[in-house]
Amino acid sequence: MSSLLLLTNALQPSAEVLPALGLLLHNVRVAPAEGPALVDTPGADVILVDGRRDLPQVRSLCQLLRSTGPGCPLILVVTEGGLAAVTADWGVDDVLLDTAGPAEVEARLRLATGRQQIGTDDSPMEIRGGDLSVDEATYSAKLKGRVLDLTFKEFELIKYLAQHPGRVFTRAQLLQEVWGYDYFGGTRTVDVHVRRLRAKLGPENESLIGTVRNVGYRFVIPEKPDKHDKQDKRDKQNERDGVGRRDGRDRAGESEGSSRSAAAAPVPGGVPHRLRG
């Protein structure tokens, strides 16, 4: 038996949103379909979002949930007509029709929790490339430990590139993979987001997103210094230090020699001071 959290504004949640839930033995809690309502809501094994009405608002809610890292699968309940509007950028793990029967609902819940467990045990949730780390679980990116202030699409873009280091993607490919099939904007959108990402990465790290002329973009893996290069640098540094020490000794010797010469120099008149008299 799983603990389910149903986000809906319906008056009769279980019976109206997903009637099959009434025939299953899961523990269902209900909360308003609003972001602030989740602050004081206990955790759950699966979150169900009522997406039968007001799709734009539901889409924003799903993206908000994904960006805050709910820590459990997110399943959207929609009507058959609403399926056409759902795309990857909604951030949901699965979709259920409100007319689904108990067997289908149970199977999808079981698969969702199973995938979550496998992902927790085996799959790394953090993608690393040089000083950049991308955390899929919390939808956050860090550069040398500093959290980057990224929009949802900027995060999705840097995450997708970092997941395929070295691979070159055309603007059309990135538009399709990150923005979705139903996006009607031009490829100029990709250029704008890349420019913003580079600005946030800073001058020292903007080269992480490389440009392949007349093709597109790729994630550049920073090269690690070779062992021989490190040894050469150490040898050169030691050589410079040795030269510096030798120069210091030579200058010290010259100074000491000058002092002795001055002490032994004859007094004008040819008679030492102690013999004058």
C-alpha positions in Angstrom: 0.0 0.0 0.0 1.4 3.4 -1.1 0.9 6.8 0.3 -0.6 9.1 -2.4 -0.9 12.8 -2.5 -3.7 14.1 -4.8 -3.4 17.8 -5.7 -6.8 19.1 -6.9 -9.4 21.8 -6.3 -12.3 19.4 -7.0 -15.1 19.3 -4.4 -15.2 15.4 -4.4 -11.5 14.6 -5.1 -11.3 10.8 -5.1 -14.6 10.1 -6.8 -14.4 12.9 -9.3 -10.7 13.1 -10.3 -9.8 9.4 -10.5 -12.7 7.1 -9.6 -10.5 4.0 -9.7 -8.6 5.1 -6.6 -11.7 4.3 -4.5 -11.3 0.6 -5.4 -7.7 0.4 -4.4 -6.2 0.2 -0.9 -3.8 3.1 -1.1 -3.7 5.9 1.5 -4.9 9.0 -0.4 -4.4 12.5 1.0 -5.8 15.6 -0.7 -4.3 19.1 -0.9 -5.1 22.2 -3.0 -3.4 22.3 -6.4 -1.2 25.2 -5.4 2.5 25.6 -4.8 2.2 27.2 -1.3 -0.1 24.4 -0.1 2.8 21.9 -0.3 5.0 23.6 2.3 3.2 22.0 5.2 2.2 18.8 3.4 3.9 15.5 4.5 5.8 13.5 1.9 4.3 10.9 -0.3 5.3 7.9 -2.4 3.5 9.4 -5.5 2.1 12.8 -6.2 -1.0 12.8 -8.5 -1.9 16.2 -10.1 -5.4 16.9 -11.3 -4.9 18.2 -14.9 -8.4 17.8 -16.2 -9.0 21.6 -16.3 -7.0 24.8 -16.7 -4.0 23.2 -18.4 -1.7 26.3 -18.4 -2.0 26.6 -14.6 -1.5 22.8 -14.1 1.6 23.0 -16.4 3.1 25.7 -14.2 2.3 23.7 -11.1 4.0 20.6 -12.5 7.1 22.6 -13.5 7.2 24.2 -10.0 7.0 20.8 -8.4 9.8 19.4 -10.5 12.0 22.4 -9.9 11.7 22.0 -6.1 12.5 18.3 -6.3 9.5 16.5 -4.8 11.6 13.3 -4.3 8.9 11.1 -5.6 7.2 10.3 -9.0 4.8 12.9 -10.4 1.8 11.6 -12.3 -0.6 13.8 -14.2 -4.3 12.9 -14.4 -5.9 14.3 -17.6 -8.8 13.8 -19.9 -8.3 12.2 -23.3 -8.5 15.6 -24.9 -5.8 17.0 -22.6 -3.2 14.4 -23.7 -2.5 16.5 -26.8 -1.2 19.4 -24.7 1.2 17.4 -22.5 4.9 17.5 -23.4 8.2 16.7 -21.8 8.8 20.1 -20.4 5.8 19.6 -18.0 8.3 17.6 -15.9 5.9 14.7 -15.1 6.9 11.1 -14.9 3.7 9.6 -16.2 0.2 10.4 -17.4 -3.1 8.8 -16.4 -6.5 9.2 -18.0 -9.2 10.0 -15.5 -11.2 7.0 -16.9 -8.4 4.5 -16.2 -9.5 1.3 -14.5 -8.1 0.0 -11.1 -5.8 -2.5 -12.8 -4.1 0.2 -15.0 -3.9 2.7 -12.1 -2.3 0.1 -9.9 0.2 -1.0 -12.5 1.3 2.6 -13.3 1.7 3.4 -9.6 3.8 0.2 -9.1 6.0 1.0 -12.1 6.5 4.6 -11.1 7.6 3.7 -7.6 9.8 0.9 -8.9 11.5 3.2 -11.4 12.1 5.7 -8.5 13.7 3.0 -6.4 15.9 1.8 -9.2 17.0 5.4 -10.0 17.8 6.0 -6.4 19.9 2.9 -6.0 21.7 2.7 -9.3 21.6 6.0 -11.3 23.6 9.0 -10.4 21.4 12.0 -10.0 24.3 14.4 -10.4 26.0 15.2 -13.7 29.6 16.6 -13.5 31.7 18.3 -16.1 34.8 20.1 -14.8 33.7 22.6 -12.1 30.1 22.3 -13.2 27.6 20.0 -11.4 24.0 19.5 -12.5 21.6 17.9 -10.0 18.6 16.4 -11.6 16.9 15.6 -8.3 16.8 19.3 -7.1 16.9 20.9 -10.6 19.9 23.0 -9.6 23.3 23.6 -11.2 26.4 24.6 -9.3 29.7 26.1 -10.5 32.6 25.5 -8.1 30.0 25.0 -5.4 28.1 28.3 -6.2 24.5 27.8 -7.2 23.6 29.3 -10.6 20.4 31.3 -10.9 18.9 29.5 -14.0 15.5 29.6 -15.5 13.7 26.3 -16.2 14.7 26.2 -19.8 18.3 27.3 -19.1 18.6 24.4 -16.7 17.1 21.9 -19.1 19.5 23.1 -21.9 22.6 22.9 -19.8 21.5 19.5 -18.4 20.8 18.1 -21.8 24.2 19.2 -23.2 26.0 18.0 -20.1 24.3 14.6 -20.4 26.0 14.2 -23.8 29.5 15.7 -23.4 31.3 16.2 -26.7 28.3 15.5 -28.9 27.3 18.2 -31.3 23.6 19.2 -31.5 22.1 21.3 -34.2 19.8 24.2 -33.0 16.8 22.3 -34.4 17.7 19.2 -32.4 18.1 21.2 -29.2 14.8 23.0 -29.9 13.0 19.7 -30.3 14.6 18.0 -27.3 14.5 20.8 -24.8 11.5 22.9 -25.9 9.3 20.0 -27.3 7.6 19.2 -30.5 4.8 21.7 -30.0 7.1 24.7 -29.7 6.6 27.0 -32.7 9.4 29.5 -32.1 12.5 29.7 -34.2 16.0 28.3 -33.6 17.0 31.8 -32.5 15.6 30.9 -29.1 18.5 28.4 -28.7 21.1 31.1 -29.4 19.5 33.5 -26.9 19.5 30.9 -24.1 23.1 29.8 -24.9 24.2 33.4 -24.6 22.4 33.8 -21.3 23.9 30.6 -20.0 27.5 31.7 -21.0 26.9 35.0 -19.2 25.9 33.2 -16.0 28.9 30.8 -16.3 31.2 33.7 -16.5 34.3 34.4 -18.6 36.4 31.6 -17.2 33.8 28.9 -17.8 31.7 30.1 -20.7 33.8 27.8 -23.0 32.0 24.8 -21.4 29.3 25.4 -24.1 31.2 25.3 -27.3 30.1 26.5 -30.7 30.6 24.4 -33.8 30.4 26.8 -36.7 27.5 26.3 -39.1 26.3 23.3 -37.0 25.3 24.0 -33.4 26.5 23.6 -29.9 28.2 21.0 -27.7 29.3 20.6 -24.1 33.1 20.8 -23.9 34.8 18.6 -21.3 37.7 20.6 -19.7 41.0 18.9 -20.3 42.9 17.7 -17.3 46.6 18.6 -17.1 48.8 15.7 -18.2 51.2 14.2 -15.6 54.1 15.0 -17.8 52.9 18.6 -18.1 52.7 18.9 -14.3 56.2 17.5 -13.9 57.6 19.9 -16.5 56.0 22.8 -14.7 57.5 21.6 -11.4 61.0 21.2 -13.0 60.8 24.7 -14.5 59.8 26.1 -11.2 62.6 24.3 -9.4 65.0 25.5 -12.0 63.9 29.1 -11.5 64.1 28.7 -7.7 67.7 27.2 -8.1 68.8 30.0 -10.3 67.4 32.5 -7.8 69.2 30.9 -5.0 72.5 30.8 -6.9 72.1 34.5 -7.8 71.5 35.3 -4.2 74.6 33.4 -3.1 76.7 35.1 -5.8 75.5 38.5 -4.8 76.2 37.6 -1.1 79.7 36.5 -2.1 80.5 39.6 -4.0 79.3 41.8 -1.1 81.5 39.9 1.3 84.5 40.1 -1.0 84.0 43.9 -1.4 83.9 44.3 2.4 87.2 42.4 2.8 88.8 44.4 0.1 87.8 47.7 1.7 89.1 46.6 5.1 92.5 45.6 3.6 92.9 48.8 1.5 96.0 51.0 2.5 95.4 54.3 4.2 96.4 57.4 2.3 100.0 58.3 3.1 101.1 54.7 3.3 101.0 54.5 7.1 98.4 52.6 9.0 96.3 54.6 11.6 97.7 52.7 14.5 101.3 53.6 13.6 100.8 57.3 13.3 101.9 59.4 16.0 
